Amino acid sequence: MCREIVYPGYVFCENCGHKLGDPPPGEPGESAAPREGATIRQSSASLARRRAAAGARPCPECGGAAIDADGYCERCGLRQPAERDHVEIGLPAGGPEANGSGALVAAGASDRGKRYSRNEDALALAAHAAGVVAVVSDGVGSSQRPDEASRTAADTAAAELAALLDAGRDPEDATRSAALKAAGAVAALAASPSEAPSCTYVSAVTRGGALTVGWVGDSRAYWLSADGGGTADVSREETQPDATRPDGLGPDDTEPNTGDTEPSTGDMAELGASRQLTEDDSWAAIMVAQGALTEAEAEAHPNAHVITAWLGADAGEVRPHVATFRPTGPGTLLVCSDGLWNYFPAAADLASLLGGPGGGPGGGPAEEPAQEPAVVASEAPEGGAGGGPEGEPAGAERPDPAADPLGAARTLVRHALDAGGRDNITVAVIPFPSPPVPPRTHPESTEQHR
């Protein structure tokens, strides 16, 4: 069916779910439902209605109506397309009431990739009164229910960040508080100490002339400069976040900053050339920092992706890293899971995949973005879950993130799929600076609750 490699003793293909040894289902005839269009566009407000209707859909392969609790057709064994297989979202400038502008202040895309049967990444975007919030979380595959962990972390943190920032909290304090609230929500998912759903976490906030990032684990944030000029040579000390207490206060603070003034940018690290903004909590990063291995040697080691910090009931004391930067010019704030940076770890490599002044040849918007925050769920083609609109050739465009953030997110996901797609891939793209947007009462998420 899908050409996935299987081994003796397997009963079902782990990629597409087809029962091995059975002949492939014939072409749909009178008794089989025709295959519907591969892409469904829907606003996030109607996801609940869509979820309710999904249970009544027949199998797109054989037309069978019996779908088991794990999402497999009981007639042909095909794994049914899931809403999280491929999802996209755009956050319009001016909120949903804005008409005619077509501009997006942020966008994101998430894809399950080619090797896994489900997408365990999660993404949430939200607007606050003075900027944008983005959260990406990657479920730890060795834990129980990692997809629930990532979804819970992203939704909890995005809602908390937007609320705290609208209440006038300092971005760094809000970032710490939101990460700790997400950590508590993920820990609460554990049924027992031996069953602890877990995930990585990274958030990004724009406010005034500054960017604030927070992270736990190895999901990353990057700055991609629109001015080009190569990549900044940044030492570990320059990216090392401030030391903070687990309650979210700085080492010399007695109370969090709750002022409603814009953050001062006088003592923040300046952002010029493209660079990575986060430092992985991983075995590989420790080995490189200690000088025991080169970066290439560490990344080639079997322990390269062993993380040393995460969110979950078994994580111990969670201490979020927080750092704030002041860009000296325009650019793009990129937040992603390791499904992207595994293939393109350097900021310059990521910038080269995109158009505009700091990237490759620019391209106009792939299509006019929807005015409502739009969610796209795509039926997975054989061997993977897609990565762009129907008929879009891989790598055909290098959209300018400032003009087309959704096109930029699609392009980055498509490149990761073309490079192998061995993991779930999630990307959030925030052009900087961006126009102000009104606050929302809830985050706009790419994925449904499970």
C-alpha positions as CSV (number, residue, x, y, z in Angstrom):
1,M,0.0,0.0,0.0
2,C,2.4,2.7,1.2
3,R,5.8,0.9,0.6
4,E,6.8,1.2,4.3
5,I,9.4,-1.4,5.4
6,V,7.9,-4.1,7.6
7,Y,9.3,-7.2,9.3
8,P,8.3,-10.8,9.8
9,G,5.6,-11.2,12.4
10,Y,4.0,-7.8,11.8
11,V,0.2,-8.0,11.3
12,F,-0.4,-4.4,10.4
13,C,1.7,-1.8,8.7
14,E,2.7,0.8,11.4
15,N,2.6,3.6,8.8
16,C,-0.7,3.2,7.0
17,G,-2.4,0.6,9.2
18,H,-3.2,-1.9,6.3
19,K,-3.4,-5.5,7.4
20,L,-0.4,-7.3,6.0
21,G,-1.1,-10.4,3.8
22,D,-4.4,-9.2,2.6
23,P,-4.7,-8.0,-1.0
24,P,-5.0,-4.3,-1.3
25,P,-8.5,-3.0,-1.6
26,G,-9.8,-2.7,-5.1
27,E,-10.7,0.5,-6.8
28,P,-13.8,2.0,-5.2
29,G,-16.9,0.8,-6.9
30,E,-20.5,1.3,-6.4
31,S,-20.3,0.1,-2.8
32,A,-17.3,2.4,-1.9
33,A,-17.5,6.0,-1.1
34,P,-15.5,8.2,-3.5
35,R,-12.4,9.9,-2.1
36,E,-13.1,13.4,-1.0
37,G,-10.9,16.4,-1.7
38,A,-7.6,16.2,0.1
39,T,-7.9,19.5,1.8
40,I,-10.6,20.8,4.1
41,R,-10.5,24.5,5.1
42,Q,-12.3,25.5,8.3
43,S,-12.1,28.2,10.9
44,S,-11.1,27.2,14.4
45,A,-14.6,28.1,15.7
46,S,-16.1,25.2,13.8
47,L,-13.7,22.5,14.9
48,A,-16.2,21.2,17.5
49,R,-18.8,20.6,14.7
50,R,-16.1,18.9,12.6
51,R,-15.0,16.6,15.3
52,A,-18.6,15.5,15.9
53,A,-19.1,14.8,12.2
54,A,-15.8,13.0,11.8
55,G,-17.0,9.9,13.6
56,A,-19.7,9.3,11.0
57,R,-17.4,9.5,8.0
58,P,-16.8,6.3,6.0
59,C,-13.3,5.0,5.3
60,P,-11.9,6.9,2.3
61,E,-10.3,3.8,0.9
62,C,-13.0,1.1,1.0
63,G,-16.1,3.0,2.2
64,G,-16.4,0.9,5.3
65,A,-18.4,2.5,8.2
66,A,-16.8,0.5,11.1
67,I,-13.9,2.5,12.5
68,D,-12.3,1.2,15.7
69,A,-11.4,3.3,18.7
70,D,-7.8,3.6,17.5
71,G,-8.9,5.1,14.2
72,Y,-8.4,2.1,12.0
73,C,-11.0,0.8,9.5
74,E,-12.2,-2.6,10.6
75,R,-12.8,-3.6,6.9
76,C,-9.5,-2.8,5.2
77,G,-7.3,-1.8,8.1
78,L,-6.4,1.6,6.8
79,R,-5.5,4.2,9.4
80,Q,-8.0,7.0,9.0
81,P,-6.8,10.6,8.4
82,A,-6.6,12.5,11.6
83,E,-7.1,16.2,12.2
84,R,-3.6,16.6,13.5
85,D,-1.9,15.0,10.5
86,H,-1.5,18.3,8.8
87,V,-2.8,21.6,10.2
88,E,-2.2,25.3,9.5
89,I,-3.2,28.5,11.1
90,G,-3.0,32.2,10.3
91,L,-3.5,35.1,12.8
92,P,-4.9,38.1,11.0
93,A,-3.8,41.7,11.6
94,G,-6.5,43.5,13.4
95,G,-8.3,40.3,14.5
96,P,-11.2,38.6,12.8
97,E,-13.0,41.9,12.4
98,A,-10.4,43.1,9.9
99,N,-11.7,43.0,6.4
100,G,-9.9,43.3,3.1
101,S,-6.3,43.6,4.3
102,G,-5.4,40.0,3.9
103,A,-2.3,40.5,6.2
104,L,-1.2,38.0,8.8
105,V,0.8,38.9,11.9
106,A,1.8,35.3,12.5
107,A,1.2,31.8,11.0
108,G,2.1,28.2,11.7
109,A,2.0,24.7,10.3
110,S,2.3,21.3,11.8
111,D,2.7,17.9,10.0
112,R,3.0,14.4,11.3
113,G,5.8,13.6,8.8
114,K,6.5,10.4,6.9
115,R,7.5,7.9,9.6
116,Y,5.0,8.2,12.4
117,S,1.4,7.3,12.6
118,R,0.3,10.4,14.4
119,N,1.4,14.0,15.1
120,E,2.6,14.4,18.6
121,D,3.6,18.0,18.2
122,A,1.3,20.9,19.1
123,L,1.2,24.6,18.2
124,A,-0.8,27.5,19.5
125,L,-0.9,31.2,18.4
126,A,-2.5,34.1,20.2
127,A,-2.6,37.9,20.0
128,H,-2.2,40.2,23.0
129,A,-2.7,43.9,23.1
130,A,0.9,44.8,22.0
131,G,2.0,41.8,20.0
132,V,1.9,38.0,19.4
133,V,2.4,34.8,21.4
134,A,3.5,31.5,19.9
135,V,4.0,28.2,21.7
136,V,5.4,25.0,20.2
137,S,5.5,21.7,22.1
138,D,6.9,18.3,21.1
139,G,5.5,15.2,22.8
140,V,8.3,12.9,24.1
141,G,7.7,9.7,22.2
142,S,8.9,7.4,24.9
143,S,6.3,8.7,27.3
144,Q,2.6,7.8,27.7
145,R,0.1,9.9,25.6
146,P,2.7,12.4,24.3
147,D,0.2,14.0,22.0
148,E,-2.0,14.9,24.9
149,A,1.0,16.4,26.8
150,S,2.0,18.6,23.9
151,R,-1.5,19.8,23.2
152,T,-2.1,20.6,26.9
153,A,1.2,22.5,27.2
154,A,0.6,24.6,24.1
155,D,-3.0,25.6,24.8
156,T,-2.3,26.2,28.5
157,A,0.7,28.4,28.0
158,A,-0.7,30.4,25.1
159,A,-3.8,31.3,27.0
160,E,-1.8,32.2,30.1
161,L,0.7,34.3,28.3
162,A,-1.9,36.3,26.4
163,A,-3.9,36.9,29.6
164,L,-0.8,37.9,31.7
165,L,0.5,40.3,29.0
166,D,-2.9,41.9,28.6
167,A,-2.9,42.4,32.4
168,G,0.3,44.3,32.1
169,R,2.8,41.7,33.3
170,D,6.4,41.9,32.2
171,P,7.1,39.6,29.3
172,E,9.8,37.7,31.1
173,D,7.7,37.2,34.2
174,A,4.7,36.2,32.0
175,T,6.9,33.7,30.1
176,R,8.1,32.0,33.3
177,S,4.7,31.9,34.8
178,A,3.1,30.5,31.7
179,A,5.7,27.8,31.3
180,L,5.2,26.7,34.9
181,K,1.5,26.6,34.5
182,A,1.9,24.5,31.4
183,A,4.2,22.2,33.4
184,G,1.6,21.8,36.1
185,A,-1.1,21.0,33.6
186,V,1.0,18.4,31.9
187,A,2.0,16.8,35.2
188,A,-1.7,16.6,36.1
189,L,-2.3,14.3,33.1
190,A,-0.3,11.5,34.8
191,A,-2.5,8.7,36.1
192,S,0.4,7.4,38.2
193,P,4.2,8.1,38.7
194,S,4.9,5.4,36.1
195,E,2.6,6.9,33.5
196,A,3.7,10.4,32.9
197,P,2.9,12.1,29.6
198,S,5.7,14.5,28.8
199,C,6.8,17.0,26.2
200,T,9.3,19.8,25.4
201,Y,8.3,23.4,25.3
202,V,9.2,26.7,23.7
203,S,7.4,30.0,23.6
204,A,7.9,33.4,22.0
205,V,6.5,36.8,22.7
206,T,6.7,40.0,20.7
207,R,6.1,43.3,22.6
208,G,7.2,46.7,21.7
209,G,10.7,46.5,20.3
210,A,11.7,43.3,22.1
211,L,11.3,39.5,21.7
212,T,11.1,37.2,24.7
213,V,11.6,33.4,24.4
214,G,11.2,30.7,27.0
215,W,12.0,27.0,26.8
216,V,12.4,23.7,28.4
217,G,13.9,20.9,26.3
218,D,15.1,21.0,22.7
219,S,12.4,22.8,20.8
220,R,14.0,26.0,19.5
221,A,13.5,29.6,18.6
222,Y,15.5,31.4,15.9
223,W,16.0,35.0,14.7
224,L,16.1,35.2,10.9
225,S,17.3,38.7,9.9
226,A,15.7,40.4,6.9
227,D,19.0,42.3,6.4
228,G,21.0,39.2,5.6
229,G,24.7,39.6,6.5
230,G,25.4,36.0,7.5
231,T,24.9,34.4,10.8
232,A,26.0,35.7,14.2
233,D,28.8,33.9,15.9
234,V,27.2,33.5,19.3
235,S,28.9,31.9,22.3
236,R,27.0,29.8,24.8
237,E,27.3,32.6,27.4
238,E,25.5,35.0,25.1
239,T,22.5,32.7,24.7
240,Q,22.5,31.5,28.3
241,P,19.2,32.6,29.9
242,D,19.0,34.3,33.2
243,A,19.0,32.3,36.4
244,T,15.5,32.2,37.9
245,R,13.8,30.7,40.8
246,P,11.2,28.0,40.1
247,D,8.4,30.4,41.2
248,G,9.2,32.7,38.3
249,L,11.1,35.4,40.2
250,G,14.6,36.6,39.3
251,P,17.4,35.9,41.8
252,D,17.1,39.3,43.4
253,D,13.4,39.8,43.1
254,T,10.9,39.7,45.9
255,E,7.8,40.2,43.7
256,P,7.2,39.7,40.0
257,N,7.1,42.9,37.8
258,T,3.5,43.6,37.1
259,G,3.9,47.1,35.6
260,D,2.0,48.0,32.5
261,T,4.9,49.9,30.8
262,E,6.7,48.7,27.8
263,P,9.8,46.7,28.5
264,S,13.0,48.7,28.5
265,T,15.4,47.5,25.7
266,G,18.5,49.2,27.0
267,D,20.2,46.2,28.5
268,M,18.9,43.5,26.2
269,A,21.0,41.4,23.9
270,E,20.9,43.0,20.4
271,L,19.9,40.9,17.4
272,G,21.5,41.7,14.2
273,A,22.4,38.7,12.0
274,S,20.4,35.5,12.0
275,R,21.0,33.2,15.0
276,Q,19.6,30.6,17.3
277,L,17.9,32.1,20.4
278,T,17.6,29.1,22.6
279,E,20.1,26.6,24.0
280,D,19.0,22.9,24.0
281,D,18.4,21.0,27.2
282,S,20.1,17.9,25.8
283,W,22.9,15.5,26.2
284,A,24.5,16.7,23.0
285,A,24.5,20.3,24.2
286,I,26.1,19.4,27.4
287,M,28.9,17.4,25.6
288,V,29.6,20.4,23.3
289,A,29.6,22.9,26.2
290,Q,32.0,20.7,28.1
291,G,34.3,20.4,25.1
292,A,34.0,16.6,25.2
293,L,32.7,16.5,21.6
294,T,32.4,18.7,18.6
295,E,28.9,19.7,17.5
296,A,29.1,17.4,14.6
297,E,30.2,14.5,16.8
298,A,27.5,15.1,19.4
299,E,24.8,15.3,16.7
300,A,26.0,12.0,15.2
301,H,26.0,10.2,18.6
302,P,23.1,7.8,19.5
303,N,22.4,10.0,22.6
304,A,22.1,13.2,20.5
305,H,18.4,13.7,21.2
306,V,18.3,12.6,24.8
307,I,16.8,15.6,26.6
308,T,17.8,16.6,30.1
309,A,14.7,18.8,30.9
310,W,11.0,18.4,29.9
311,L,7.5,19.0,31.2
312,G,5.8,16.1,32.9
313,A,5.1,14.5,36.3
314,D,8.5,12.8,36.2
315,A,10.4,15.9,35.3
316,G,11.3,17.0,38.8
317,E,11.7,20.7,39.4
318,V,10.9,22.6,36.2
319,R,13.1,25.7,35.7
320,P,12.2,27.5,32.5
321,H,14.9,29.3,30.6
322,V,14.0,32.9,29.6
323,A,15.8,35.4,27.4
324,T,14.9,38.7,25.9
325,F,16.4,40.3,22.8
326,R,16.2,43.6,21.0
327,P,16.3,43.3,17.2
328,T,18.3,46.1,15.4
329,G,16.3,45.7,12.2
330,P,13.4,43.7,10.7
331,G,13.3,40.0,10.6
332,T,11.4,36.8,11.4
333,L,11.0,35.1,14.8
334,L,10.8,31.4,14.1
335,V,9.7,28.8,16.7
336,C,9.9,25.1,15.8
337,S,10.2,21.5,16.9
338,D,13.2,19.3,16.1
339,G,11.4,17.9,13.1
340,L,12.6,21.0,11.3
341,W,15.9,21.8,12.9
342,N,17.1,18.2,12.6
343,Y,17.6,18.9,8.9
344,F,18.4,22.6,9.1
345,P,20.1,23.4,12.4
346,A,21.8,26.6,11.4
347,A,19.9,29.8,11.3
348,A,21.5,30.7,8.0
349,D,20.3,27.5,6.4
350,L,16.7,28.2,7.6
351,A,16.9,31.8,6.3
352,S,18.1,30.5,2.9
353,L,14.9,28.5,2.4
354,L,12.8,31.7,2.5
355,G,12.6,34.8,0.4
356,G,12.8,38.5,1.1
357,P,15.9,40.6,1.8
358,G,17.5,38.1,4.1
359,G,16.7,34.9,2.3
360,G,16.5,33.4,-1.2
361,P,14.6,35.0,-4.1
362,G,11.4,36.4,-2.8
363,G,8.0,35.2,-3.9
364,G,4.6,36.8,-3.4
365,P,1.9,35.3,-1.2
366,A,1.0,31.8,-2.3
367,E,-2.6,32.7,-1.9
368,E,-4.7,35.3,-0.2
369,P,-4.9,34.3,3.5
370,A,-8.3,33.8,5.0
371,Q,-9.6,36.7,7.2
372,E,-10.7,34.3,9.9
373,P,-7.9,32.4,11.7
374,A,-8.0,29.4,9.3
375,V,-7.2,25.8,10.1
376,V,-6.4,23.4,7.3
377,A,-6.5,19.7,7.9
378,S,-5.1,17.6,5.1
379,E,-5.6,13.9,4.3
380,A,-2.3,12.2,4.3
381,P,-1.0,11.0,1.0
382,E,1.0,7.7,0.8
383,G,4.2,7.9,2.8
384,G,3.5,11.2,4.5
385,A,1.0,13.8,5.6
386,G,1.5,16.5,3.0
387,G,2.8,20.0,3.6
388,G,1.2,22.6,1.5
389,P,-1.8,23.4,-0.7
390,E,-2.8,21.0,-3.3
391,G,-0.7,21.0,-6.4
392,E,2.1,23.0,-4.8
393,P,5.5,21.6,-6.1
394,A,8.1,21.1,-3.4
395,G,10.4,24.1,-3.0
396,A,8.6,26.0,-5.9
397,E,8.5,29.2,-3.9
398,R,10.5,31.1,-1.3
399,P,7.9,33.3,0.2
400,D,9.0,36.4,2.1
401,P,7.8,35.8,5.7
402,A,7.0,39.5,6.1
403,A,4.5,39.4,3.2
404,D,3.3,35.8,3.6
405,P,4.1,34.1,6.9
406,L,1.7,31.2,6.2
407,G,3.5,30.5,2.9
408,A,6.8,30.7,4.8
409,A,5.6,28.1,7.4
410,R,4.4,25.8,4.6
411,T,7.7,26.1,2.8
412,L,9.7,25.2,5.9
413,V,7.5,22.2,6.6
414,R,7.8,21.1,2.9
415,H,11.6,21.3,3.0
416,A,11.7,19.1,6.1
417,L,9.4,16.6,4.5
418,D,11.5,16.6,1.3
419,A,14.7,16.1,3.5
420,G,13.2,12.9,5.0
421,G,10.3,13.8,7.3
422,R,11.4,11.3,9.9
423,D,9.8,13.2,12.7
424,N,6.7,15.4,13.3
425,I,7.4,18.9,12.1
426,T,6.0,22.1,13.6
427,V,6.8,25.7,12.7
428,A,5.5,29.1,13.8
429,V,6.5,32.2,11.8
430,I,6.2,35.7,13.3
431,P,7.3,38.7,11.2
432,F,8.9,41.5,13.2
433,P,7.9,44.2,13.5
434,S,4.2,43.5,13.2
435,P,1.2,45.7,13.3
436,P,-0.6,45.9,16.6
437,V,-3.6,43.5,17.0
438,P,-6.4,43.5,19.5
439,P,-6.3,41.0,22.4
440,R,-8.2,37.7,22.1
441,T,-10.0,35.9,24.8
442,H,-8.5,32.5,23.9
443,P,-5.5,31.2,21.9
444,E,-6.0,30.2,18.3
445,S,-4.7,26.7,18.0
446,T,-3.8,24.5,15.1
447,E,-5.0,21.4,16.7
448,Q,-8.1,20.0,18.4
449,H,-8.3,18.7,21.9
450,R,-8.2,15.0,22.2
